[in-house]
Amino acid sequence: MLPLLAGLAIFLMRTRLGEGVSKIGLISQSFVFILSLLSLYAVSVGPPIHISLFPHMFADSMLLRFGLYIDRLTAIMMVLIAGVSVVIHVFSARYLQQDPGYVRFFSLLSFITSVLFYMVASPNLLMLFIFWQLLGWILYLLLAHNQSHLPSCRAAFKSLIVFRFGDLVFLGGVILAYMLYGTLEFPALFERAAAYQISFSLLPGGGLAFDGVTAVALLIFVGAMSKSAQFPLHIWLPDTMFGPTPVSALMHAGIVNSGGFLLNRLAPLYGLSPTSLNFIFLVGALTTFIGASIMLTQNDVKKMLGYSTIAQMGYMIMECGLGAFALAIFHFIAHGLFKASLFLSAGSVIHSTRNEPKIPRPSKTVRILSTPESPKTFSFLTWVSGLTLTLILPLLLLFAAHDVFHIPLSDQAHGAIIFLFFGWVTSSQAIISLYRMNAVASWKVVGAMSAALVLIIFTYLFAGELFSLYLYPAPGEAAHYFKVAALPTGLFDFFVILASIAIVSVWIFLYADARGKHILMPPWVDRFKIRLYVLFINGLYVNTLYRHSAKKIIAFIQILDKKVLARLP
């Protein structure tokens, strides 16, 4: 209730306090953060907390019941949301000084924090959906904060439309779940879905038959796709960069990541449908590739971070699709913290460049482009070390895991294999980045690469196992999700081989570039690279496709309107 009361107080006391209203929000969020820590401790040492709101008003209703359900997942989310919200309040107090919408911004900031809290603490699917809806509406108002800036208002409206589409399908999943199982309360819903195998068909005679759990899971997942910017519903996120920087930071604390929370909240339901988990994995993998590729072509700092977020959300959804629900929550927290800080830093840099046109200042170190006559400085030591660390050492770790811990390497249903795969890909990215920043013969660089590999793989394994034990303590529960989400034979191996080819190709191109050598390619490859670059810098023309489709739909509706009007007496 504290953020809600703070938002009302800010609105009512706006004329008396002026810009001092930021202190009300900051004080309330500080108390909320402390209470969230206490809640996390309470559910860590004891059972989940159930609280009924308005019990007499909805006593006879099986559909609409308001309350709070605070378990370990909810408590972790509340700590993250409250912690990031405190930082954003501190940052915004000065960042938005003299802004005409200062009071409105802080009031909405408190309201959206309150909605996030109620959403993660919802005890049933309907209440979660209601606050899921409110989240989209308040985010629309925050994105359209600068009402005189037309691109901001357009971006806010686009996000609202995408949310409405995803939420409409989400609502279909909620209705179908109630029709099939007669309840929306989470424990009862999971029990009935596991106990009754229900199928239904859309056509007479049993045509187009669907498994009930799979249909509900996929419909709800579309809602997660819209909020977490999964392809092809990702188009709203890059345009929201026109909004205030603190809003961009807050979005990564619990809004864009909300798809990961939703899948974790409904993990027992998704654990009954291998088909839905495999589909979730494919959507996440496609989103990761597209988001990261478009990010590499951007020249706007906030849009680059926006597409980076799309790729990271794809990673998070991939982890859920592989049954690593707990690892997705770890990714949720890590991404919420580092991406929120990146957006606040980007806002600080943008603010500085507006005040000082000489920023960024020219670097004293001039990087000379490599040519066959004047190749770059090349360190064979650093190159070999990076290649070894990204390929040979992970293989040794895998064989050690196989021989020492008896983990079957061919069994992608084993959680450790999933954790090692994501740790290997992430550490390879870090090692390549370290090499490109300072490709000199230095044991410091080699040491940094080694430390990055050990730290990242250890973090993935430790965090994955720790979060699995903490969030899913029931014996065999986490292992069950990995088993259900196991990909068809050979598909996971295909992704591992594809990642290996990509990493080896990077090191080959880095070697050739540093030595001033040109890798002979057919002429069509260069033309293909240029077209590919143009394709990605324009976002695969998805926005253009949507605009043309919208015009066609509007024209078709107008023709129908004319025909209907012509038939009227």
Legacy VTK file of the C-alpha trace (Angstrom):
# vtk DataFile Version 3.0
C-alpha trace
ASCII
DATASET POLYDATA
POINTS 569 float
0.000 0.000 0.000
2.921 2.395 0.591
3.651 3.255 -3.083
-0.079 3.682 -3.747
-0.474 6.054 -0.787
2.686 7.918 -1.831
1.299 8.430 -5.331
-1.951 9.829 -3.933
-0.064 12.080 -1.479
2.129 13.450 -4.271
-0.933 14.244 -6.357
-2.789 15.930 -3.473
0.193 17.926 -2.154
1.589 18.972 -5.532
0.827 22.683 -5.146
2.259 22.914 -1.617
5.497 20.977 -2.113
6.316 21.536 -5.793
9.490 19.642 -6.672
9.741 18.508 -3.048
7.247 15.739 -3.862
10.209 13.570 -4.901
11.074 13.170 -1.210
7.682 11.557 -0.545
8.309 8.931 -3.204
11.882 8.334 -2.043
10.907 7.887 1.621
8.065 5.508 0.779
10.267 3.437 -1.534
12.975 3.214 1.116
10.455 1.785 3.595
9.155 -0.551 0.882
12.674 -1.845 0.247
13.179 -2.596 3.955
9.805 -4.353 4.198
10.623 -6.344 1.063
13.828 -7.595 2.669
11.856 -8.608 5.753
9.321 -10.424 3.547
12.147 -12.248 1.772
13.529 -13.397 5.120
10.064 -14.431 6.346
9.296 -16.686 3.378
12.867 -18.057 3.344
12.570 -19.442 6.868
8.836 -20.124 6.821
5.931 -21.022 4.528
4.425 -18.669 1.905
2.179 -15.875 3.176
-1.506 -15.869 2.165
-3.571 -12.701 2.728
-7.225 -12.330 1.723
-8.389 -8.893 0.625
-12.130 -8.127 0.951
-12.940 -11.736 1.988
-16.619 -11.023 2.726
-17.210 -9.173 -0.543
-16.016 -12.055 -2.755
-16.693 -14.997 -0.431
-19.094 -16.740 -2.819
-17.172 -15.979 -6.018
-15.119 -18.745 -7.612
-13.839 -16.417 -10.338
-12.939 -13.119 -8.707
-10.971 -13.269 -5.462
-8.560 -10.571 -4.370
-5.654 -11.354 -2.101
-1.897 -11.604 -1.781
0.302 -14.637 -2.203
3.903 -14.001 -1.153
6.237 -16.911 -1.758
9.960 -16.933 -2.486
9.489 -15.931 -6.123
7.291 -12.976 -5.144
9.679 -11.860 -2.401
12.684 -11.858 -4.759
10.727 -9.804 -7.277
9.656 -7.295 -4.613
13.238 -6.780 -3.416
14.435 -6.168 -6.977
11.583 -3.800 -7.871
11.905 -1.816 -4.651
15.709 -1.598 -4.840
15.803 -0.344 -8.428
12.888 2.014 -7.727
14.847 3.659 -4.890
17.802 4.306 -7.200
15.509 5.671 -9.926
13.825 8.041 -7.451
17.206 9.396 -6.361
18.341 9.818 -9.971
15.088 11.402 -11.188
14.909 13.996 -8.401
17.637 16.043 -10.095
17.476 14.676 -13.625
13.914 15.958 -14.155
14.290 19.280 -12.341
12.282 22.108 -13.977
10.388 19.581 -16.076
6.761 20.739 -16.467
5.493 17.220 -15.697
7.690 16.723 -12.612
4.864 16.074 -10.141
2.896 13.870 -12.546
6.008 11.793 -13.229
6.671 11.016 -9.565
3.017 10.265 -8.915
2.943 7.787 -11.823
6.276 6.326 -10.703
4.759 5.444 -7.329
1.600 4.068 -8.932
3.483 1.807 -11.345
5.644 0.462 -8.497
2.473 -0.357 -6.566
0.978 -2.133 -9.601
4.172 -4.165 -10.029
3.960 -5.261 -6.388
0.329 -6.339 -6.676
1.047 -8.141 -9.949
3.876 -10.276 -8.564
1.859 -10.977 -5.385
-1.340 -12.025 -7.182
-2.767 -15.317 -5.861
-4.758 -16.147 -8.993
-4.592 -15.732 -12.732
-7.397 -13.180 -13.018
-5.918 -10.766 -10.479
-2.531 -11.123 -12.164
-4.160 -10.292 -15.503
-5.904 -7.213 -14.084
-2.660 -5.709 -12.800
-0.875 -6.866 -15.959
-3.362 -4.628 -17.798
-2.895 -1.685 -15.431
0.857 -1.957 -15.891
0.486 -1.359 -19.622
-1.772 1.673 -19.156
0.468 3.404 -16.597
3.538 2.685 -18.721
1.715 4.391 -21.608
1.270 7.527 -19.482
4.923 7.486 -18.422
6.197 7.026 -21.978
3.990 9.921 -23.140
5.340 12.041 -20.274
6.543 14.787 -22.644
3.215 15.450 -24.315
4.668 18.112 -26.616
7.100 15.605 -28.161
5.253 13.822 -30.962
7.659 10.820 -31.314
7.237 10.032 -27.593
3.449 10.036 -27.873
3.559 7.869 -30.996
5.897 5.395 -29.307
3.633 5.261 -26.257
0.603 4.589 -28.445
2.445 1.867 -30.378
3.403 0.131 -27.131
-0.208 0.325 -25.967
-1.477 -1.275 -29.185
1.065 -4.125 -29.001
0.189 -4.678 -25.337
-3.522 -4.762 -26.175
-2.952 -7.456 -28.801
-0.877 -9.598 -26.437
-3.277 -9.042 -23.555
-6.273 -9.978 -25.681
-4.697 -13.369 -26.408
-3.654 -13.600 -22.737
-7.284 -13.023 -21.746
-8.291 -15.848 -24.070
-5.917 -18.119 -22.144
-7.433 -17.012 -18.821
-10.991 -17.686 -20.054
-10.005 -21.067 -21.499
-8.291 -22.065 -18.252
-11.441 -21.259 -16.274
-13.662 -23.126 -18.743
-11.475 -26.236 -18.648
-10.543 -26.387 -14.962
-13.180 -24.296 -13.182
-10.692 -22.253 -11.128
-8.024 -19.585 -11.535
-6.399 -19.981 -8.106
-2.813 -21.044 -8.763
-2.509 -24.139 -6.509
-5.921 -25.512 -7.513
-5.327 -24.715 -11.185
-2.012 -26.597 -11.199
-3.512 -29.590 -9.391
-6.483 -29.899 -11.740
-4.355 -29.413 -14.861
-2.060 -32.241 -13.692
-4.949 -34.507 -12.703
-7.169 -34.144 -15.793
-5.904 -34.539 -19.355
-8.458 -32.459 -21.268
-8.534 -32.061 -25.048
-10.891 -30.096 -27.237
-11.409 -29.526 -30.945
-12.313 -26.397 -32.886
-14.113 -28.225 -35.687
-16.964 -30.787 -35.627
-15.936 -34.405 -35.695
-12.760 -33.888 -33.714
-10.966 -31.683 -36.256
-8.156 -29.395 -35.083
-7.812 -31.120 -31.715
-5.743 -29.361 -29.031
-4.438 -30.423 -25.669
-6.022 -28.178 -23.050
-2.833 -27.423 -21.097
-0.869 -26.655 -24.268
-3.574 -24.322 -25.585
-3.775 -22.395 -22.299
0.023 -22.221 -21.992
0.554 -20.916 -25.535
-2.217 -18.314 -25.283
-0.778 -16.937 -22.051
2.712 -16.990 -23.564
1.581 -14.538 -26.267
0.908 -12.060 -23.441
4.442 -12.665 -22.186
5.771 -12.141 -25.721
4.222 -8.677 -25.954
5.489 -7.435 -22.578
8.952 -9.002 -22.959
9.388 -7.802 -26.563
9.704 -11.190 -28.258
9.819 -11.327 -32.044
7.590 -10.339 -33.842
5.973 -8.348 -30.984
9.234 -6.531 -30.204
8.543 -3.412 -32.267
7.328 -1.269 -29.355
10.494 -1.398 -27.239
13.045 0.470 -29.436
10.678 3.404 -29.934
10.163 3.821 -26.180
13.709 5.218 -26.039
12.107 8.609 -26.793
10.659 8.524 -23.264
12.425 9.769 -20.123
15.605 7.865 -19.256
14.372 6.923 -15.728
11.346 5.256 -17.358
13.672 3.214 -19.571
15.572 2.153 -16.454
12.380 1.258 -14.564
11.104 -0.799 -17.486
14.040 -3.148 -16.983
13.344 -3.596 -13.282
10.083 -5.449 -13.697
8.167 -4.532 -16.857
10.148 -5.877 -19.800
11.270 -8.793 -17.628
7.696 -9.596 -16.593
7.445 -12.377 -19.189
10.091 -14.319 -17.284
8.166 -13.848 -14.047
4.897 -14.964 -15.670
6.458 -18.174 -17.008
7.979 -18.914 -13.601
4.694 -18.272 -11.810
3.008 -20.740 -14.168
5.958 -23.176 -14.270
3.848 -26.118 -12.976
1.446 -25.522 -15.876
4.195 -25.257 -18.506
5.833 -28.313 -16.967
2.866 -30.317 -18.278
3.352 -29.263 -21.912
6.588 -30.158 -23.743
5.198 -28.627 -26.942
4.754 -25.192 -25.387
8.255 -25.260 -23.853
9.832 -26.200 -27.190
7.934 -23.372 -28.896
9.053 -20.937 -26.178
12.677 -21.980 -26.739
12.474 -21.400 -30.493
10.860 -17.960 -30.041
13.543 -16.987 -27.524
16.383 -18.200 -29.772
15.022 -16.288 -32.770
14.547 -13.139 -30.685
18.089 -13.367 -29.313
19.634 -13.611 -32.781
17.497 -10.849 -34.315
17.827 -8.465 -31.362
21.613 -8.837 -31.116
22.070 -8.490 -34.895
19.987 -5.315 -35.102
21.800 -3.923 -32.034
25.158 -4.179 -33.849
23.942 -1.844 -36.612
22.518 0.940 -34.409
24.191 4.331 -33.973
21.892 5.670 -31.251
23.045 4.833 -27.718
19.585 4.246 -26.239
18.288 2.301 -29.249
21.389 0.127 -29.087
20.600 -0.606 -25.435
16.955 -1.215 -26.378
17.823 -3.875 -28.959
20.334 -5.323 -26.509
17.424 -5.723 -24.098
15.419 -7.557 -26.762
18.316 -9.990 -27.188
18.643 -10.431 -23.408
14.910 -11.072 -23.094
15.305 -13.705 -25.790
18.000 -15.321 -23.641
15.661 -15.284 -20.650
12.797 -16.846 -22.617
15.198 -19.454 -24.065
16.147 -20.477 -20.541
12.483 -20.944 -19.645
11.988 -22.971 -22.823
14.809 -25.299 -21.762
13.221 -25.808 -18.337
15.779 -23.593 -16.573
13.095 -21.452 -14.915
15.276 -20.612 -11.912
18.169 -19.555 -14.166
15.764 -17.211 -15.958
15.002 -15.506 -12.630
18.736 -15.062 -12.009
18.979 -13.570 -15.516
15.943 -11.406 -14.674
17.704 -9.955 -11.619
21.110 -9.519 -13.269
19.608 -7.867 -16.341
17.341 -5.619 -14.268
20.311 -4.313 -12.288
22.935 -3.849 -14.995
20.607 -2.594 -17.739
18.891 -0.112 -15.397
22.324 1.279 -14.481
23.295 1.406 -18.183
20.212 3.449 -19.035
20.795 5.851 -16.146
24.403 6.235 -17.306
23.223 6.820 -20.876
20.872 9.541 -19.624
23.753 11.160 -17.756
25.940 11.099 -20.888
23.144 12.518 -23.069
22.584 15.280 -20.509
26.310 16.086 -20.482
26.531 16.280 -24.277
23.665 18.769 -24.333
25.530 21.001 -21.875
29.006 20.484 -23.358
29.132 20.033 -27.162
32.780 18.845 -27.031
31.730 15.584 -25.353
32.834 12.952 -26.232
36.338 14.356 -26.348
38.759 12.992 -28.971
40.768 10.032 -27.748
44.527 10.483 -27.456
45.028 6.954 -28.793
44.449 6.825 -32.542
43.523 3.409 -33.867
45.072 2.745 -37.271
42.959 0.690 -39.644
44.646 -2.473 -40.810
45.849 -2.802 -44.385
48.093 -5.384 -46.045
50.898 -2.813 -45.867
50.297 -1.727 -42.259
48.620 -4.462 -40.235
47.461 -3.853 -36.674
49.560 -4.777 -33.711
49.020 -8.491 -33.263
49.679 -10.590 -30.187
49.881 -14.295 -30.902
49.869 -14.951 -27.145
46.585 -13.123 -26.572
44.933 -14.597 -29.667
45.889 -18.197 -28.858
44.894 -17.707 -25.213
41.476 -16.373 -26.199
40.862 -19.183 -28.694
41.978 -21.798 -26.168
39.840 -20.405 -23.371
36.711 -20.212 -25.512
36.997 -23.669 -27.077
39.464 -26.101 -25.525
39.026 -25.294 -21.839
35.197 -25.559 -21.912
35.582 -28.978 -23.555
37.900 -30.043 -20.739
35.336 -28.802 -18.211
32.610 -30.798 -19.926
34.663 -33.990 -19.940
35.563 -33.410 -16.298
31.874 -32.996 -15.486
31.193 -36.237 -17.365
33.936 -38.286 -15.682
33.940 -36.777 -12.168
30.289 -35.890 -11.604
28.897 -38.515 -14.021
26.805 -35.991 -15.963
25.798 -37.494 -19.353
26.964 -35.045 -22.031
24.322 -36.164 -24.513
21.474 -35.572 -22.048
20.320 -31.975 -22.541
17.591 -32.683 -19.985
20.269 -32.417 -17.290
20.286 -28.934 -15.735
24.078 -28.709 -15.451
24.450 -29.072 -19.236
22.062 -26.151 -19.770
23.894 -23.996 -17.211
27.282 -24.831 -18.762
26.026 -24.018 -22.263
24.793 -20.544 -21.331
27.893 -19.921 -19.214
30.146 -20.921 -22.112
28.377 -18.638 -24.628
28.396 -15.685 -22.215
32.056 -16.137 -21.251
33.036 -16.444 -24.934
31.418 -13.069 -25.612
33.308 -11.544 -22.680
36.659 -13.017 -23.789
36.240 -11.781 -27.379
35.356 -8.312 -26.054
38.476 -8.278 -23.858
40.636 -9.257 -26.833
39.191 -6.546 -29.084
39.664 -3.862 -26.423
43.344 -4.563 -25.892
44.911 -7.052 -28.314
48.458 -6.682 -26.959
50.926 -9.207 -25.611
50.014 -8.870 -21.986
49.575 -11.481 -19.280
47.083 -9.077 -17.703
44.736 -9.526 -20.666
45.190 -13.307 -20.553
44.537 -13.247 -16.817
41.406 -11.155 -17.330
40.172 -13.638 -19.939
40.802 -16.589 -17.631
39.113 -14.830 -14.730
36.101 -13.986 -16.912
35.718 -17.614 -18.002
35.989 -19.035 -14.481
33.789 -16.356 -12.922
30.989 -16.557 -15.490
30.811 -20.363 -15.679
31.016 -20.646 -11.897
28.318 -17.966 -11.531
25.989 -19.753 -13.959
26.468 -23.109 -12.248
26.283 -21.698 -8.721
23.381 -19.324 -9.403
21.497 -21.926 -11.425
21.750 -24.580 -8.740
21.173 -22.127 -5.873
18.099 -20.534 -7.437
16.747 -23.965 -8.406
17.017 -25.180 -4.827
15.584 -21.932 -3.460
12.651 -21.421 -5.840
11.801 -25.079 -6.502
12.791 -26.926 -3.312
10.460 -29.903 -3.824
12.510 -33.043 -4.585
12.761 -33.644 -8.318
10.705 -30.584 -9.311
13.499 -28.688 -11.100
14.750 -31.902 -12.728
11.214 -32.593 -13.951
11.112 -29.266 -15.828
14.420 -30.025 -17.564
13.147 -33.454 -18.568
9.859 -32.129 -19.968
11.638 -29.347 -21.889
14.206 -31.684 -23.485
14.539 -30.836 -27.164
14.153 -33.410 -29.942
17.228 -35.569 -30.486
20.016 -33.639 -32.172
18.457 -30.164 -31.969
20.361 -29.108 -28.866
23.555 -30.546 -30.390
22.845 -28.471 -33.503
22.766 -25.278 -31.407
26.040 -26.218 -29.702
27.726 -26.879 -33.069
26.313 -23.635 -34.480
27.668 -21.657 -31.517
31.067 -23.347 -31.890
31.260 -22.473 -35.617
30.333 -18.864 -34.849
33.020 -18.537 -32.152
35.737 -20.137 -34.326
34.768 -17.854 -37.237
35.137 -14.785 -35.013
38.674 -15.767 -34.005
39.628 -16.479 -37.635
38.364 -13.082 -38.774
40.094 -11.333 -35.864
43.360 -13.024 -36.810
43.026 -12.084 -40.481
42.045 -8.498 -39.637
44.978 -8.037 -37.255
47.483 -9.434 -39.787
46.094 -7.300 -42.582
45.038 -10.352 -44.580
41.887 -10.736 -46.583
39.912 -13.953 -46.468
39.021 -14.849 -50.029
35.294 -14.929 -50.499
33.095 -15.182 -53.583
31.866 -11.784 -54.848
28.305 -12.597 -53.841
29.350 -12.766 -50.161
30.256 -9.061 -50.082
26.981 -8.137 -51.743
25.126 -10.363 -49.298
26.855 -8.710 -46.302
25.824 -5.244 -47.499
22.229 -6.310 -48.022
22.211 -8.042 -44.664
23.520 -4.891 -42.978
20.821 -2.777 -44.640
18.224 -5.348 -43.630
19.245 -5.275 -39.955
19.732 -1.509 -39.705
16.101 -1.212 -40.846
14.934 -3.726 -38.267
14.081 -6.407 -40.882
11.413 -3.952 -42.113
8.975 -5.356 -39.569
7.645 -1.875 -38.764
7.141 -1.184 -42.470
5.286 -4.468 -42.875
2.996 -3.622 -39.947
2.300 -0.133 -41.314
1.374 -1.454 -44.758
-0.770 -4.178 -43.209
-2.564 -1.601 -41.065
-3.306 0.546 -44.136
-4.701 -2.463 -45.994
-6.886 -3.442 -43.035
-8.190 0.106 -42.624
-8.946 0.351 -46.345
-10.812 -2.987 -46.227
-12.854 -1.833 -43.205
-13.728 1.423 -44.966
-14.970 -0.524 -48.000
-17.144 -2.684 -45.715
-18.488 0.453 -44.033
-19.479 1.937 -47.389
-21.251 -1.272 -48.426
-23.120 -1.452 -45.135
-24.139 2.215 -45.341
-25.275 1.749 -48.936
-27.675 -1.016 -47.864
-29.221 1.007 -45.075
-32.655 2.469 -45.850
LINES 1 570
569 0 1 2 3 4 5 6 7 8 9 10 11 12 13 14 15 16 17 18 19 20 21 22 23 24 25 26 27 28 29 30 31 32 33 34 35 36 37 38 39 40 41 42 43 44 45 46 47 48 49 50 51 52 53 54 55 56 57 58 59 60 61 62 63 64 65 66 67 68 69 70 71 72 73 74 75 76 77 78 79 80 81 82 83 84 85 86 87 88 89 90 91 92 93 94 95 96 97 98 99 100 101 102 103 104 105 106 107 108 109 110 111 112 113 114 115 116 117 118 119 120 121 122 123 124 125 126 127 128 129 130 131 132 133 134 135 136 137 138 139 140 141 142 143 144 145 146 147 148 149 150 151 152 153 154 155 156 157 158 159 160 161 162 163 164 165 166 167 168 169 170 171 172 173 174 175 176 177 178 179 180 181 182 183 184 185 186 187 188 189 190 191 192 193 194 195 196 197 198 199 200 201 202 203 204 205 206 207 208 209 210 211 212 213 214 215 216 217 218 219 220 221 222 223 224 225 226 227 228 229 230 231 232 233 234 235 236 237 238 239 240 241 242 243 244 245 246 247 248 249 250 251 252 253 254 255 256 257 258 259 260 261 262 263 264 265 266 267 268 269 270 271 272 273 274 275 276 277 278 279 280 281 282 283 284 285 286 287 288 289 290 291 292 293 294 295 296 297 298 299 300 301 302 303 304 305 306 307 308 309 310 311 312 313 314 315 316 317 318 319 320 321 322 323 324 325 326 327 328 329 330 331 332 333 334 335 336 337 338 339 340 341 342 343 344 345 346 347 348 349 350 351 352 353 354 355 356 357 358 359 360 361 362 363 364 365 366 367 368 369 370 371 372 373 374 375 376 377 378 379 380 381 382 383 384 385 386 387 388 389 390 391 392 393 394 395 396 397 398 399 400 401 402 403 404 405 406 407 408 409 410 411 412 413 414 415 416 417 418 419 420 421 422 423 424 425 426 427 428 429 430 431 432 433 434 435 436 437 438 439 440 441 442 443 444 445 446 447 448 449 450 451 452 453 454 455 456 457 458 459 460 461 462 463 464 465 466 467 468 469 470 471 472 473 474 475 476 477 478 479 480 481 482 483 484 485 486 487 488 489 490 491 492 493 494 495 496 497 498 499 500 501 502 503 504 505 506 507 508 509 510 511 512 513 514 515 516 517 518 519 520 521 522 523 524 525 526 527 528 529 530 531 532 533 534 535 536 537 538 539 540 541 542 543 544 545 546 547 548 549 550 551 552 553 554 555 556 557 558 559 560 561 562 563 564 565 566 567 568
